[in-house]
Amino acid sequence: MTTLGIVTLSPQYEEAFTRQLAKAASSYHLKVVRFTPLDLKPASNLIQGQTYMNDQGFADAQFPIPDLIYDRCLYRHDAQSKKAKPIMEWLKKYPKTDFLNTGISNKMVLFEQLRLLSALQPYLPGCSLLKEPSDLINMVRECGAGGYYRMQPLSQQHAASTYFISFDGKSTFTVQLSSNQTITFSRASEMERWCKKYAGRYFLQFFNTSDQKEPLFNEIRIFLMKDSQNQWKRMGIHTKSPAENSLLSYTQKSDPVIGFEHYLHTLQPHIKELLLDDIASIQASIPAYIDKTYSPCFEFAVDLLHTSEGRLFISNVRSKPGRSAFLKAYPEKEHQLIRTILEHAQSMMSQPKEVSYEQTSLHHRPTPHK
């Protein structure tokens, strides 16, 4: 029986979903284990993790590196992540193991490459690297006050916060730190001091909304997965409704998650038609690019920002999308989601081993977690 290993930075991450997936796996001739990168024991190629024991749940166990690995690690700027990343890099070069997925290492590079696709150019914000704190001020001076700025981490696999920033055109910057917290800086020097700690790790985006009086963004997420025939299928689209008096509804985590059909009913007919055409264009372009550039990949989500006037922006492409919001909008699709993951894992075992873009050479495994 083939072993499918689910690797996360914490055994508690997506614990309930992982348990349901493991329970269904035996029907696909798969055995599920779970572990963290730091569970890999130095010099032995053995893992001290947990294995699923039929209906008894997960139990502590020692096992060799699995045949298949499903990477669900979301790194932070902390000591644990710094130790875990080189171990995962080594695992992705281990010749006896296949990965269901691989992360996208640099989001800004991804955006720059997507901008080369003519079909996507209208939806992509301008972006630049935050090398120095002054880079944000320079971008604001260049782009002006007719829109919003966003700082997000370069790493596609990071769970770090993103920040939306507005500028009044004179001297005041407003930063949304969380769903219910903003901070205001009245001088450019104060803004520079605040963003100094993000220099080198974040990049900047500019969303031009100068044609709107009071712009509010609605978040839309398209969730796609590959089936057993290696064809991309849209699992669903969900969105959030805007919160009153918020700077940006995108970060309002208390907003109810709703299915896309419900959202469409709230739109004027011409905006609805335009949105559907835009989504069709985006969905037709990105999967082929992902396959060509970041294989192996069997799931990703495209995050969109939609304005009340019908403007649509691609704000993120996630190679390790979260599932909680999707399942809130479509709780009835949990079994379909699990089935799709297991069918794809099963199909991989009958295919020739695919060498990922990361798997160019095999190095000795470091032992940073002594």
Secondary structure, 3 states (H helix, E strand, C coil): CEEEEEECCCCCCCHHHHHHHHHHHHHHCEEEEEECHHHEECCCCEEEEEEECHHHCEEEEEEECCCEEEECCCECCCHHHHHHHHHHHHHCCCCCCEECCCCCCCHHHHHHHHCCCCCCHHHCCEEEECCCCHHHHHHHHHHCCCEEEEEEECCCCECCCCEEEEECCCCCEEEEEECCEEEEECCHHHHHHHHHHHCCCEEEEEEECCCCCCCCEEEEEEEEEECCCCCEEEEEEEEECCCCCCCCHHHCCCCCEEEHHHHHCCCCHHHHHHHHHHHHHHHHHHHHHHHHHCCCCCEEEEEEEEECCCCEEEEEEECCCCCHHHHHHCHHHHHHHHHHHHHHHHHHCCCCCCCCCCCCCCCCCCCCCC
